[in-house]
Amino acid sequence: ARRVSRARRATRAAASRSDDANGTRAVNAPSRRDALLAAAAMAAMAPIEPSRAAQTQTTIDTLPPVRTNEAIARVAAAVPQPSITAEAFFDIAVDAEFVGRVVVGVYGDANPIAAARFLALAEGVQGLGYRRTQIDAVEYDENVETKEDTPSFLGSTGIRAFVIPGSTTPVTSLPGGASNEALLPELAARRIGHDDLPGNKVGIVSLVVERGAPPPPPKERLVSVNGKFVKVADPPPPGPNGTAFAVTVAPGAGAVLDRTNVVVGEIVEGLDVLNAIAALPTVKDNSASPFFAVAKTIGDKRATVAEQAFGKPFAKVTVAKCGVVKRETPPALDEIS
């Protein structure tokens, strides 16, 4: 068995459970942009002579492949692309050694709440932000042709608690609030997919909004209350809080991330830094082991802890410094004259 990303396995499992409940097999719904391209490609075909229009019905299925691809390429180039309204920088360190700067161009108009949240955490809100957080996951996918594992996207766990560092005072000025609820409408709208940009663009940055799979069922344990044993259910682990982020390093990650993440921008500088992180040695995914399968079945906590470490780099990758790139304000016309 090959190593496949935990997120991809979780997504497939969630889709399978949903389909079984509905009595249907899953088919990923086409994105809004895919539907637009398909419709516009048909309209972009060479016009048919009026005398033959009533007798000939041309569809994409009957067009030569080369002609169809050229039409789709023309239409894709004409589809409006998200515009970058601001930029954030991240200085990355590996084992406390600076390796490079990554600059993210943020789409402020596409998903405004998610974009404002990402920028605020990059700049820091009441001392709370992405500074000193870790990039602690490299998710892999299997290359169908070479049968080799290739990095698909990087992940960061984001912020764990919405409090001012070193205190218990809550942070109240973060865009979207102290939960992921404000981001759910933008996730449902899916204005931009991870694979929607032309040219198989990589370096797409997104915030994690939902789980890739339903939470595990609560486990019951016996506790002593007033001299009697009582069954108590352990609370499920907390879900995403809308601060963790992912960055794609290969095309095709949208099959996993479009279900759970909201796109906020793209890498405009420093993609080589991310590729170097993706190439770091990581903890091997040992989920194919029969011993691991048995441990998961019986609820052994050691299996859960081991699974959380799959894909984690052995080196410590941290955001040493981050912030918003300040754009220079152009001088006024009277100053130029």
C-alpha positions as CSV (number, residue, x, y, z in Angstrom):
1,A,0.0,0.0,0.0
2,R,1.2,3.5,-0.9
3,R,1.2,6.5,1.4
4,V,-1.7,8.8,0.7
5,S,-2.5,12.0,2.6
6,R,-4.6,11.7,5.7
7,A,-6.8,14.5,4.4
8,R,-7.5,12.7,1.2
9,R,-8.4,9.4,3.0
10,A,-10.7,11.3,5.3
11,T,-12.3,13.1,2.4
12,R,-12.9,9.9,0.6
13,A,-14.3,8.3,3.7
14,A,-16.7,11.2,4.4
15,A,-17.9,11.2,0.8
16,S,-18.5,7.5,0.9
17,R,-20.5,7.7,4.1
18,S,-22.5,10.6,2.7
19,D,-23.2,8.7,-0.5
20,D,-24.2,5.5,1.3
21,A,-26.6,7.5,3.4
22,N,-28.2,9.0,0.3
23,G,-28.2,5.7,-1.7
24,T,-26.0,7.2,-4.4
25,R,-22.3,7.2,-5.3
26,A,-20.4,10.5,-5.1
27,V,-19.5,12.6,-8.1
28,N,-17.7,15.8,-7.3
29,A,-20.0,18.7,-8.3
30,P,-18.4,20.9,-10.9
31,S,-17.3,24.3,-9.8
32,R,-19.0,27.5,-10.9
33,R,-16.0,28.2,-13.1
34,D,-16.1,24.7,-14.7
35,A,-19.7,25.2,-15.6
36,L,-18.9,28.6,-17.0
37,L,-16.1,27.2,-19.1
38,A,-18.1,24.4,-20.5
39,A,-21.0,26.7,-21.5
40,A,-18.7,29.4,-22.9
41,A,-16.6,26.9,-24.8
42,M,-19.7,25.8,-26.8
43,A,-20.4,29.4,-27.6
44,A,-16.8,30.0,-28.7
45,M,-17.0,27.5,-31.5
46,A,-16.9,28.7,-35.1
47,P,-20.4,29.7,-36.2
48,I,-22.4,27.3,-38.4
49,E,-23.9,28.5,-41.6
50,P,-27.5,29.5,-41.2
51,S,-28.6,27.1,-43.9
52,R,-27.2,24.2,-42.0
53,A,-27.9,25.4,-38.5
54,A,-31.3,23.7,-38.4
55,Q,-29.8,20.4,-39.5
56,T,-26.6,20.4,-37.5
57,Q,-26.4,20.3,-33.7
58,T,-22.8,20.6,-32.6
59,T,-21.8,19.7,-29.1
60,I,-18.6,19.5,-27.3
61,D,-18.8,15.7,-27.4
62,T,-18.8,15.7,-31.2
63,L,-16.0,18.3,-31.7
64,P,-12.5,17.2,-32.4
65,P,-10.4,17.1,-29.1
66,V,-7.9,19.7,-30.4
67,R,-10.6,22.1,-31.4
68,T,-12.3,21.7,-28.0
69,N,-9.2,22.2,-26.0
70,E,-8.3,25.4,-27.9
71,A,-11.8,26.8,-27.3
72,I,-11.6,26.0,-23.6
73,A,-8.2,27.6,-23.4
74,R,-9.5,30.8,-25.1
75,V,-12.4,31.0,-22.8
76,A,-10.3,30.3,-19.7
77,A,-8.1,33.2,-20.5
78,A,-11.1,35.4,-20.8
79,V,-12.7,34.4,-17.5
80,P,-12.1,37.1,-14.8
81,Q,-9.4,36.0,-12.4
82,P,-9.3,37.0,-8.7
83,S,-7.3,40.2,-8.1
84,I,-4.6,40.6,-5.4
85,T,-5.5,43.5,-3.1
86,A,-2.8,43.0,-0.4
87,E,0.3,41.0,0.3
88,A,1.6,39.3,3.5
89,F,5.1,38.0,4.1
90,F,6.3,35.0,6.1
91,D,10.0,34.5,7.0
92,I,10.5,30.8,7.4
93,A,13.1,29.1,9.6
94,V,14.0,25.4,9.7
95,D,15.5,24.3,13.0
96,A,16.0,28.0,13.9
97,E,17.9,28.7,10.7
98,F,16.4,31.2,8.3
99,V,15.7,29.7,4.8
100,G,13.8,32.3,3.0
101,R,10.8,34.6,2.7
102,V,7.4,33.7,1.3
103,V,5.0,36.4,0.1
104,V,1.3,35.7,-0.3
105,G,-0.9,37.8,-2.6
106,V,-4.3,38.0,-0.9
107,Y,-7.6,38.0,-2.8
108,G,-9.4,40.6,-0.8
109,D,-12.5,40.7,-2.9
110,A,-13.2,37.0,-3.5
111,N,-13.7,35.8,0.1
112,P,-13.4,39.0,2.1
113,I,-13.9,37.6,5.6
114,A,-11.3,34.9,5.2
115,A,-8.9,37.3,3.5
116,A,-9.2,39.9,6.3
117,R,-8.8,37.1,8.9
118,F,-5.6,35.8,7.2
119,L,-4.1,39.3,6.9
120,A,-4.9,40.1,10.5
121,L,-3.2,37.0,11.7
122,A,-0.2,37.7,9.5
123,E,0.1,41.2,11.0
124,G,-0.9,40.2,14.5
125,V,-4.1,41.1,16.4
126,Q,-3.5,42.1,20.1
127,G,-0.3,40.1,19.9
128,L,-2.0,37.0,18.5
129,G,-0.8,35.9,15.0
130,Y,1.0,33.4,12.9
131,R,4.4,34.4,14.3
132,R,6.2,31.4,15.9
133,T,3.6,29.0,14.6
134,Q,4.7,25.8,12.8
135,I,4.3,24.3,9.3
136,D,3.9,20.8,10.7
137,A,2.3,18.7,7.9
138,V,3.3,17.6,4.4
139,E,0.4,15.8,2.8
140,Y,1.2,13.3,0.0
141,D,-0.5,11.9,-3.0
142,E,0.4,8.9,-5.1
143,N,1.5,9.6,-8.7
144,V,-0.6,7.3,-10.9
145,E,2.1,7.1,-13.5
146,T,5.3,6.6,-11.4
147,K,3.6,5.0,-8.4
148,E,5.6,7.3,-6.2
149,D,4.5,9.5,-3.4
150,T,4.6,13.2,-4.2
151,P,4.0,16.2,-1.9
152,S,0.5,17.7,-2.5
153,F,0.2,20.5,0.0
154,L,1.7,21.8,3.2
155,G,-0.3,22.5,6.4
156,S,-0.1,24.6,9.5
157,T,-2.2,24.1,12.6
158,G,-2.7,27.8,13.0
159,I,-3.8,29.4,16.3
160,R,-4.9,27.1,19.2
161,A,-6.5,29.7,21.5
162,F,-8.0,33.1,20.9
163,V,-6.3,34.8,23.8
164,I,-3.5,37.4,24.1
165,P,-0.3,35.4,24.4
166,G,0.8,35.0,28.0
167,S,-2.6,35.8,29.4
168,T,-6.2,34.7,29.6
169,T,-7.6,37.9,28.0
170,P,-9.6,37.0,25.0
171,V,-8.9,38.5,21.6
172,T,-12.0,40.3,20.4
173,S,-10.9,42.2,17.3
174,L,-10.1,39.3,14.9
175,P,-12.2,39.4,11.7
176,G,-14.7,36.6,11.7
177,G,-14.6,36.2,15.5
178,A,-13.3,33.4,17.7
179,S,-14.7,30.5,15.6
180,N,-15.1,29.3,12.1
181,E,-18.9,30.2,11.8
182,A,-18.4,33.4,9.8
183,L,-16.3,31.5,7.2
184,L,-18.9,28.8,6.5
185,P,-21.0,30.9,4.0
186,E,-17.8,31.5,2.0
187,L,-16.9,27.8,2.1
188,A,-20.4,27.0,0.8
189,A,-20.2,29.6,-2.0
190,R,-16.8,28.3,-3.2
191,R,-16.1,31.3,-5.4
192,I,-12.6,30.0,-6.1
193,G,-11.3,26.4,-6.1
194,H,-7.8,25.3,-5.6
195,D,-7.5,24.1,-9.2
196,D,-9.6,26.8,-10.9
197,L,-6.8,29.1,-11.9
198,P,-5.3,28.6,-15.4
199,G,-2.0,26.9,-16.0
200,N,-2.3,24.4,-13.2
201,K,-1.1,27.1,-10.8
202,V,0.3,25.9,-7.5
203,G,1.0,27.9,-4.3
204,I,-2.7,28.4,-3.6
205,V,-3.2,29.5,0.1
206,S,-6.4,28.7,2.0
207,L,-7.9,28.6,5.5
208,V,-9.1,25.4,7.0
209,V,-12.8,25.8,7.8
210,E,-14.2,22.3,8.3
211,R,-13.1,18.8,9.1
212,G,-12.2,16.4,6.3
213,A,-14.4,13.8,8.0
214,P,-17.0,13.6,10.8
215,P,-15.6,13.6,14.3
216,P,-15.0,10.2,15.9
217,P,-17.9,8.9,18.0
218,P,-17.6,9.8,21.7
219,K,-16.0,7.2,23.9
220,E,-17.5,6.3,27.2
221,R,-15.6,5.6,30.4
222,L,-16.5,4.7,34.0
223,V,-15.9,7.3,36.7
224,S,-16.7,7.2,40.3
225,V,-19.3,9.7,41.5
226,N,-20.5,9.6,45.1
227,G,-19.3,6.1,45.5
228,K,-21.0,4.9,42.3
229,F,-19.7,4.1,38.8
230,V,-21.2,6.3,36.2
231,K,-20.6,6.2,32.4
232,V,-19.2,9.5,31.1
233,A,-18.7,10.3,27.4
234,D,-15.5,12.0,26.5
235,P,-16.0,15.2,24.4
236,P,-14.9,14.9,20.8
237,P,-11.7,16.7,19.8
238,P,-12.2,20.4,18.7
239,G,-12.8,21.1,15.1
240,P,-11.0,23.7,12.9
241,N,-11.2,27.3,14.3
242,G,-10.6,29.0,10.9
243,T,-7.0,29.9,11.5
244,A,-5.1,26.8,10.2
245,F,-3.9,27.2,6.6
246,A,-2.7,25.1,3.7
247,V,-0.5,25.8,0.7
248,T,-0.6,23.6,-2.4
249,V,2.7,22.5,-4.0
250,A,1.3,20.4,-6.7
251,P,-1.8,20.5,-9.0
252,G,-4.9,18.4,-8.0
253,A,-5.1,19.3,-4.3
254,G,-8.5,20.7,-4.9
255,A,-10.1,17.3,-4.8
256,V,-9.3,17.3,-1.1
257,L,-9.1,21.0,0.0
258,D,-12.2,22.4,-1.9
259,R,-14.5,20.5,0.5
260,T,-12.9,22.0,3.7
261,N,-10.9,25.1,2.8
262,V,-11.6,28.7,1.7
263,V,-9.0,30.1,-0.7
264,V,-7.5,33.4,0.4
265,G,-4.6,34.0,-2.0
266,E,-1.6,32.7,-3.9
267,I,2.2,32.6,-3.5
268,V,3.8,35.4,-5.4
269,E,7.3,35.0,-4.1
270,G,9.2,32.2,-2.4
271,L,7.6,29.1,-3.9
272,D,11.1,27.5,-3.9
273,V,11.1,27.8,-0.1
274,L,7.9,25.8,0.1
275,N,9.2,23.2,-2.3
276,A,12.3,22.8,0.0
277,I,10.0,22.3,3.0
278,A,8.0,19.7,1.0
279,A,11.2,17.8,0.3
280,L,12.1,17.5,4.0
281,P,12.1,14.0,5.5
282,T,8.8,13.3,7.3
283,V,7.3,10.7,9.6
284,K,6.3,7.7,7.6
285,D,2.6,6.9,7.2
286,N,2.3,3.5,8.7
287,S,-1.5,3.1,8.5
288,A,-1.1,0.1,6.2
289,S,0.4,-1.9,9.0
290,P,-1.9,-4.6,10.4
291,F,-0.7,-3.7,14.0
292,F,-1.8,-0.1,13.4
293,A,-5.2,-1.3,12.1
294,V,-5.8,-3.4,15.1
295,A,-4.7,-0.6,17.5
296,K,-7.2,1.8,15.8
297,T,-10.0,-0.8,16.0
298,I,-9.6,-1.3,19.7
299,G,-9.3,2.4,20.4
300,D,-5.6,2.4,21.4
301,K,-4.7,6.0,22.0
302,R,-1.1,5.3,20.9
303,A,-2.4,4.7,17.4
304,T,-4.2,8.1,17.4
305,V,-1.1,9.9,18.6
306,A,1.0,8.1,15.9
307,E,-1.5,9.0,13.2
308,Q,-1.4,12.7,14.1
309,A,2.4,12.6,13.4
310,F,2.1,11.1,9.9
311,G,3.6,13.5,7.4
312,K,5.2,15.7,10.1
313,P,8.7,16.9,9.2
314,F,11.5,15.7,11.5
315,A,12.9,19.3,11.3
316,K,11.1,22.1,13.1
317,V,9.6,24.5,10.5
318,T,8.5,27.8,12.0
319,V,7.3,31.2,11.0
320,A,10.0,33.3,12.4
321,K,8.5,36.6,11.4
322,C,5.4,37.7,9.5
323,G,3.5,40.8,8.6
324,V,1.7,42.7,5.9
325,V,3.7,44.2,3.0
326,K,3.3,48.0,3.1
327,R,2.6,49.4,-0.3
328,E,4.0,52.9,-1.0
329,T,1.3,55.5,-1.6
330,P,1.8,57.2,-4.9
331,P,2.4,60.9,-4.7
332,A,-0.4,63.3,-5.4
333,L,-0.6,65.0,-8.8
334,D,0.2,68.4,-7.3
335,E,3.3,67.0,-5.7
336,I,4.5,65.6,-9.0
337,S,4.1,69.0,-10.7
